[in-house]
């Protein structure tokens, strides 16, 4: 799919069709996996650790693009109703952020125990939420509360996801004391939810025109206007010839490859799962640190998106 720029390319039909052939090839490849030597699987395991990090980074970039686009879309309407909607949405996200932070203190800081690591994680989450707000409201930045509140809520979610991945026998993981033992059906439902969320993120990232658009796509910018101008002479044959793809097909498959690596890491506890805890998904210290590092990377990228126009005033940012 590398280099597909026009929908008339025969590979465009391969991308959108041929599902029977694709299913057969997929089934054959699954069967062949059982005959591969262990060295190949170990090599894929090593690759997956880096690929998973790349997938998480792409998710963060998409979230940042979404929040800024959402804020811009409502501000451009320039109506009182939408300004009130911005304020209400921002307040809701802030309320959810601080409520979740309070629950984290209740669940993951056990009285009388040394839980300084968990306290640090939760306190850092609150600090980031306040820092986002202060930086966004600074006169030289000219930001908005909505992106700051959404990113704050996402950081709080990452903190919850990371702390809930702590080993079940860790004394400061008090969540299992507040939640009854789950059944096998609940574990299966949790696995399906995780897989579906990864698939959704992969589809959104793979078909996103914000990350990587072909030069001929409208998102990337074209020398021709999106709508015909009066007086332009354009026959039907020209219209048929100008049918660029809306996103990069090869990038779409790269995203799904990274998503499969991320799923493999989740199912194996980032390759640190033990046989006696095989029923637990995404539990262990590697999962904790991956979530918290993702939170810090998210914070860094968001702050950079706010101050970049100040650092490089001659460049145009979208």
Kinemage of the C-alpha trace (Angstrom):
@kinemage 1
@onewidth
@group {chain A} dominant
@subgroup {mainchain}
@vectorlist {calphas} color= white
{ca unk a 1} P 0.000 0.000 0.000
{ca unk a 2} L 3.020 2.298 -0.057
{ca unk a 3} L 2.527 5.167 -2.461
{ca unk a 4} L -1.231 4.813 -3.070
{ca unk a 5} L -2.310 8.388 -3.776
{ca unk a 6} L -5.328 8.014 -6.050
{ca unk a 7} L -8.494 5.967 -5.630
{ca unk a 8} L -8.138 4.709 -9.197
{ca unk a 9} L -5.057 2.745 -8.138
{ca unk a 10} L -5.834 -0.978 -8.256
{ca unk a 11} L -4.416 -1.322 -4.746
{ca unk a 12} L -7.229 0.900 -3.479
{ca unk a 13} L -9.667 -1.930 -4.223
{ca unk a 14} L -7.340 -4.346 -2.413
{ca unk a 15} L -7.457 -2.101 0.624
{ca unk a 16} L -11.257 -1.870 0.725
{ca unk a 17} L -12.182 -5.327 -0.587
{ca unk a 18} L -11.045 -8.948 -0.918
{ca unk a 19} L -12.234 -9.876 2.553
{ca unk a 20} L -12.517 -13.611 1.849
{ca unk a 21} L -8.912 -13.803 0.678
{ca unk a 22} L -7.770 -11.710 3.642
{ca unk a 23} L -9.595 -13.963 6.091
{ca unk a 24} L -8.053 -17.102 4.598
{ca unk a 25} L -4.571 -15.567 4.716
{ca unk a 26} L -5.130 -14.507 8.315
{ca unk a 27} L -6.229 -18.026 9.329
{ca unk a 28} L -3.200 -19.560 7.599
{ca unk a 29} L -0.830 -17.141 9.319
{ca unk a 30} L -2.364 -17.914 12.721
{ca unk a 31} L -1.780 -21.638 12.120
{ca unk a 32} L 1.804 -21.037 10.998
{ca unk a 33} L 2.586 -19.162 14.218
{ca unk a 34} L 2.598 -22.477 16.124
{ca unk a 35} L 5.443 -23.780 13.946
{ca unk a 36} L 7.756 -20.795 14.353
{ca unk a 37} L 10.848 -21.252 16.548
{ca unk a 38} L 10.806 -19.554 19.934
{ca unk a 39} L 13.540 -17.185 18.844
{ca unk a 40} L 11.161 -15.477 16.436
{ca unk a 41} L 8.589 -14.995 19.190
{ca unk a 42} L 11.224 -13.571 21.533
{ca unk a 43} L 12.324 -11.154 18.811
{ca unk a 44} L 8.723 -10.037 18.332
{ca unk a 45} L 8.445 -9.583 22.094
{ca unk a 46} L 11.406 -7.192 22.058
{ca unk a 47} L 9.970 -5.284 19.099
{ca unk a 48} L 6.575 -5.069 20.778
{ca unk a 49} L 7.930 -3.135 23.736
{ca unk a 50} L 9.048 -0.325 21.434
{ca unk a 51} L 6.013 -0.612 19.159
{ca unk a 52} L 3.675 -0.344 22.141
{ca unk a 53} L 5.375 2.855 23.236
{ca unk a 54} L 4.950 4.287 19.755
{ca unk a 55} L 1.255 3.354 19.781
{ca unk a 56} L 0.715 5.084 23.126
{ca unk a 57} L 2.507 8.180 21.818
{ca unk a 58} L 0.274 8.278 18.747
{ca unk a 59} L -2.788 8.020 20.986
{ca unk a 60} L -1.568 11.047 22.942
{ca unk a 61} L -0.970 13.069 19.768
{ca unk a 62} L -4.476 12.256 18.541
{ca unk a 63} L -5.974 13.291 21.859
{ca unk a 64} L -4.139 16.610 21.767
{ca unk a 65} L -5.302 17.245 18.215
{ca unk a 66} L -8.873 16.352 19.174
{ca unk a 67} L -8.997 18.683 22.181
{ca unk a 68} L -7.586 21.670 20.307
{ca unk a 69} L -9.885 21.026 17.321
{ca unk a 70} L -12.903 20.707 19.624
{ca unk a 71} L -12.094 23.987 21.336
{ca unk a 72} L -11.474 25.802 18.037
{ca unk a 73} L -14.701 24.516 16.501
{ca unk a 74} L -16.839 25.854 19.355
{ca unk a 75} L -14.973 29.155 19.650
{ca unk a 76} L -15.330 29.854 15.932
{ca unk a 77} L -19.112 29.712 16.259
{ca unk a 78} L -18.794 32.968 18.251
{ca unk a 79} L -22.138 32.541 20.005
{ca unk a 80} L -22.989 32.838 23.673
{ca unk a 81} L -24.478 29.346 23.793
{ca unk a 82} L -21.226 27.718 22.664
{ca unk a 83} L -19.145 29.759 25.095
{ca unk a 84} L -21.383 28.543 27.906
{ca unk a 85} L -21.064 24.995 26.567
{ca unk a 86} L -17.271 25.342 26.670
{ca unk a 87} L -17.431 26.485 30.276
{ca unk a 88} L -19.800 23.685 31.311
{ca unk a 89} L -17.708 21.008 29.590
{ca unk a 90} L -14.537 22.358 31.197
{ca unk a 91} L -16.086 22.431 34.673
{ca unk a 92} L -17.378 18.885 34.240
{ca unk a 93} L -13.910 17.611 33.278
{ca unk a 94} L -12.309 19.410 36.225
{ca unk a 95} L -14.935 18.028 38.608
{ca unk a 96} L -14.371 14.518 37.289
{ca unk a 97} L -10.585 14.964 37.573
{ca unk a 98} L -10.586 16.024 41.214
{ca unk a 99} L -13.259 13.477 42.144
{ca unk a 100} L -11.190 10.692 40.621
{ca unk a 101} L -8.093 11.994 42.408
{ca unk a 102} L -9.960 11.831 45.711
{ca unk a 103} L -10.976 8.241 45.018
{ca unk a 104} L -7.369 7.383 44.198
{ca unk a 105} L -6.270 8.700 47.595
{ca unk a 106} L -8.999 6.585 49.192
{ca unk a 107} L -8.178 3.394 47.276
{ca unk a 108} L -4.405 3.463 46.967
{ca unk a 109} L -3.108 5.075 50.167
{ca unk a 110} L -3.594 2.652 53.030
{ca unk a 111} L -3.526 4.202 56.494
{ca unk a 112} L -0.478 3.267 58.521
{ca unk a 113} L 1.461 1.992 55.510
{ca unk a 114} L 4.350 3.512 53.564
{ca unk a 115} L 2.594 4.441 50.337
{ca unk a 116} L 4.785 7.358 49.326
{ca unk a 117} L 5.039 6.162 45.721
{ca unk a 118} L 1.271 6.168 45.282
{ca unk a 119} L 0.995 9.533 47.032
{ca unk a 120} L 3.601 10.891 44.629
{ca unk a 121} L 1.702 9.612 41.585
{ca unk a 122} L -1.614 11.088 42.724
{ca unk a 123} L -0.110 14.379 43.887
{ca unk a 124} L 1.701 14.732 40.561
{ca unk a 125} L -1.624 14.216 38.778
{ca unk a 126} L -3.200 17.074 40.745
{ca unk a 127} L -0.152 19.269 40.189
{ca unk a 128} L -0.339 18.696 36.432
{ca unk a 129} L -4.028 19.640 36.365
{ca unk a 130} L -3.296 22.921 38.155
{ca unk a 131} L -0.230 23.600 35.975
{ca unk a 132} L -2.245 23.048 32.782
{ca unk a 133} L -4.805 25.597 33.956
{ca unk a 134} L -2.262 28.236 34.982
{ca unk a 135} L -0.284 27.937 31.747
{ca unk a 136} L -3.416 27.953 29.575
{ca unk a 137} L -4.775 31.109 31.228
{ca unk a 138} L -1.480 32.985 31.018
{ca unk a 139} L -1.937 36.141 28.896
{ca unk a 140} L 1.013 35.328 26.631
{ca unk a 141} L -0.252 31.822 25.951
{ca unk a 142} L -3.870 32.683 25.260
{ca unk a 143} L -5.066 29.138 25.773
{ca unk a 144} L -8.445 27.779 26.787
{ca unk a 145} L -9.799 25.834 29.735
{ca unk a 146} L -11.365 23.079 27.658
{ca unk a 147} L -8.165 21.452 26.350
{ca unk a 148} L -6.547 21.849 29.782
{ca unk a 149} L -9.498 20.194 31.525
{ca unk a 150} L -9.733 17.300 29.050
{ca unk a 151} L -6.007 16.542 29.297
{ca unk a 152} L -6.232 16.794 33.105
{ca unk a 153} L -9.008 14.205 33.119
{ca unk a 154} L -7.014 11.940 30.813
{ca unk a 155} L -3.983 12.207 33.108
{ca unk a 156} L -6.194 11.292 36.073
{ca unk a 157} L -7.451 8.272 34.125
{ca unk a 158} L -3.866 7.216 33.388
{ca unk a 159} L -3.082 7.504 37.100
{ca unk a 160} L -6.049 5.266 37.938
{ca unk a 161} L -5.095 2.800 35.207
{ca unk a 162} L -1.514 2.684 36.449
{ca unk a 163} L -2.326 2.323 40.145
{ca unk a 164} L -4.958 -0.329 39.486
{ca unk a 165} L -2.289 -2.333 37.641
{ca unk a 166} L -0.208 -2.664 40.800
{ca unk a 167} L 0.281 -6.275 41.981
{ca unk a 168} L -2.668 -7.560 43.969
{ca unk a 169} L -0.425 -8.444 46.903
{ca unk a 170} L 1.009 -4.911 47.125
{ca unk a 171} L -0.033 -3.519 50.500
{ca unk a 172} L -0.863 -0.068 49.105
{ca unk a 173} L -3.169 -1.431 46.429
{ca unk a 174} L -6.349 -1.172 48.465
{ca unk a 175} L -8.648 -1.383 45.482
{ca unk a 176} L -9.123 -5.133 45.901
{ca unk a 177} L -10.348 -4.461 49.450
{ca unk a 178} L -13.147 -2.278 48.086
{ca unk a 179} L -14.088 -4.489 45.167
{ca unk a 180} L -15.227 -8.083 45.543
{ca unk a 181} L -13.468 -10.847 43.669
{ca unk a 182} L -14.437 -10.796 40.009
{ca unk a 183} L -15.732 -13.767 38.102
{ca unk a 184} L -14.268 -15.265 34.945
{ca unk a 185} L -17.049 -13.619 32.946
{ca unk a 186} L -16.038 -10.218 34.292
{ca unk a 187} L -12.410 -10.859 33.319
{ca unk a 188} L -13.491 -11.824 29.803
{ca unk a 189} L -15.640 -8.688 29.573
{ca unk a 190} L -12.690 -6.584 30.702
{ca unk a 191} L -10.479 -8.202 28.072
{ca unk a 192} L -13.041 -7.530 25.323
{ca unk a 193} L -13.390 -3.913 26.435
{ca unk a 194} L -9.625 -3.461 26.316
{ca unk a 195} L -9.346 -5.044 22.880
{ca unk a 196} L -12.214 -2.965 21.495
{ca unk a 197} L -10.678 0.240 22.824
{ca unk a 198} L -7.352 -0.632 21.207
{ca unk a 199} L -9.053 -1.441 17.901
{ca unk a 200} L -10.986 1.843 18.021
{ca unk a 201} L -7.804 3.790 18.695
{ca unk a 202} L -6.046 1.995 15.860
{ca unk a 203} L -8.849 2.723 13.385
{ca unk a 204} L -8.997 6.356 14.457
{ca unk a 205} L -5.227 6.775 14.230
{ca unk a 206} L -4.827 4.801 11.027
{ca unk a 207} L -7.488 6.765 9.181
{ca unk a 208} L -6.588 10.098 10.762
{ca unk a 209} L -5.677 12.916 8.411
{ca unk a 210} L -4.261 14.928 11.297
{ca unk a 211} L -1.192 12.736 11.745
{ca unk a 212} L -0.112 11.982 8.215
{ca unk a 213} L -1.983 13.105 5.101
{ca unk a 214} L -0.940 12.519 1.506
{ca unk a 215} L 0.162 15.718 -0.250
{ca unk a 216} L -2.855 15.593 -2.546
{ca unk a 217} L -5.458 15.290 0.208
{ca unk a 218} L -7.568 18.294 1.265
{ca unk a 219} L -6.215 18.075 4.823
{ca unk a 220} L -2.645 18.392 3.704
{ca unk a 221} L -3.456 21.280 1.474
{ca unk a 222} L -3.879 21.304 -2.266
{ca unk a 223} L -3.213 23.880 -4.919
{ca unk a 224} L -6.770 23.459 -6.143
{ca unk a 225} L -9.741 24.780 -4.145
{ca unk a 226} L -12.041 22.331 -2.427
{ca unk a 227} L -15.037 23.895 -4.200
{ca unk a 228} L -14.991 24.926 -7.879
{ca unk a 229} L -14.761 28.651 -8.503
{ca unk a 230} L -17.160 30.248 -10.936
{ca unk a 231} L -15.602 30.538 -14.342
{ca unk a 232} L -13.422 27.467 -13.997
{ca unk a 233} L -13.758 25.111 -16.912
{ca unk a 234} L -13.636 21.576 -15.657
{ca unk a 235} L -15.175 18.653 -17.471
{ca unk a 236} L -16.308 15.361 -16.027
{ca unk a 237} L -13.107 13.561 -16.987
{ca unk a 238} L -11.042 15.955 -14.847
{ca unk a 239} L -13.350 15.331 -11.905
{ca unk a 240} L -12.877 11.592 -12.257
{ca unk a 241} L -9.118 11.930 -12.391
{ca unk a 242} L -8.852 13.991 -9.182
{ca unk a 243} L -9.864 11.487 -6.541
{ca unk a 244} L -7.019 11.457 -3.998
{ca unk a 245} L -7.116 9.104 -1.025
{ca unk a 246} L -8.094 10.772 2.238
{ca unk a 247} L -5.429 9.083 4.362
{ca unk a 248} L -2.223 7.098 3.944
{ca unk a 249} L -3.088 3.417 3.568
{ca unk a 250} L 0.384 2.164 4.492
{ca unk a 251} L 0.281 4.226 7.684
{ca unk a 252} L -3.096 2.617 8.470
{ca unk a 253} L -1.472 -0.826 8.534
{ca unk a 254} L 1.526 0.384 10.517
{ca unk a 255} L -0.875 1.627 13.192
{ca unk a 256} L -2.606 -1.751 13.369
{ca unk a 257} L 0.766 -3.499 13.637
{ca unk a 258} L 1.645 -1.242 16.576
{ca unk a 259} L -1.791 -1.871 18.104
{ca unk a 260} L -1.239 -5.631 17.918
{ca unk a 261} L 2.087 -5.186 19.708
{ca unk a 262} L 0.370 -3.134 22.400
{ca unk a 263} L -2.315 -5.825 22.818
{ca unk a 264} L 0.384 -8.480 23.172
{ca unk a 265} L 2.056 -6.462 25.917
{ca unk a 266} L -1.240 -6.023 27.760
{ca unk a 267} L -2.024 -9.730 27.662
{ca unk a 268} L 1.444 -10.728 28.894
{ca unk a 269} L 1.894 -7.989 31.517
{ca unk a 270} L 4.583 -6.406 29.345
{ca unk a 271} L 6.236 -9.848 29.104
{ca unk a 272} L 6.510 -10.114 32.891
{ca unk a 273} L 3.343 -12.130 33.586
{ca unk a 274} L 3.734 -15.196 35.785
{ca unk a 275} L 1.962 -18.489 35.285
{ca unk a 276} L 0.309 -18.368 38.709
{ca unk a 277} L -1.261 -15.006 37.818
{ca unk a 278} L -2.187 -15.823 34.243
{ca unk a 279} L -5.822 -14.907 34.859
{ca unk a 280} L -4.859 -11.290 35.585
{ca unk a 281} L -4.584 -8.977 32.597
{ca unk a 282} L -2.309 -5.935 32.525
{ca unk a 283} L -1.161 -6.322 36.136
{ca unk a 284} L 2.396 -5.741 37.333
{ca unk a 285} L 4.949 -3.019 37.901
{ca unk a 286} L 5.879 -2.696 34.206
{ca unk a 287} L 2.256 -1.805 33.445
{ca unk a 288} L 2.260 0.746 36.256
{ca unk a 289} L 5.337 2.549 35.006
{ca unk a 290} L 4.190 2.472 31.387
{ca unk a 291} L 0.968 4.275 32.403
{ca unk a 292} L 2.725 6.855 34.543
{ca unk a 293} L 5.393 7.584 31.941
{ca unk a 294} L 2.616 7.974 29.390
{ca unk a 295} L 1.007 10.515 31.712
{ca unk a 296} L 4.214 12.541 31.938
{ca unk a 297} L 4.747 12.392 28.171
{ca unk a 298} L 1.168 13.564 27.662
{ca unk a 299} L 1.754 16.477 30.020
{ca unk a 300} L 4.976 17.428 28.261
{ca unk a 301} L 3.411 17.351 24.806
{ca unk a 302} L 0.404 19.386 25.943
{ca unk a 303} L 2.552 22.063 27.568
{ca unk a 304} L 4.707 22.155 24.449
{ca unk a 305} L 1.612 22.630 22.263
{ca unk a 306} L 0.807 25.707 24.370
{ca unk a 307} L 4.233 27.337 24.458
{ca unk a 308} L 5.484 26.331 21.000
{ca unk a 309} L 3.937 29.418 19.294
{ca unk a 310} L 5.841 31.588 21.785
{ca unk a 311} L 9.131 29.771 21.272
{ca unk a 312} L 8.817 29.803 17.471
{ca unk a 313} L 6.760 32.926 16.639
{ca unk a 314} L 7.663 32.744 12.943
{ca unk a 315} L 6.121 29.308 12.468
{ca unk a 316} L 2.465 28.591 11.898
{ca unk a 317} L 0.833 26.038 14.218
{ca unk a 318} L -2.530 24.388 13.698
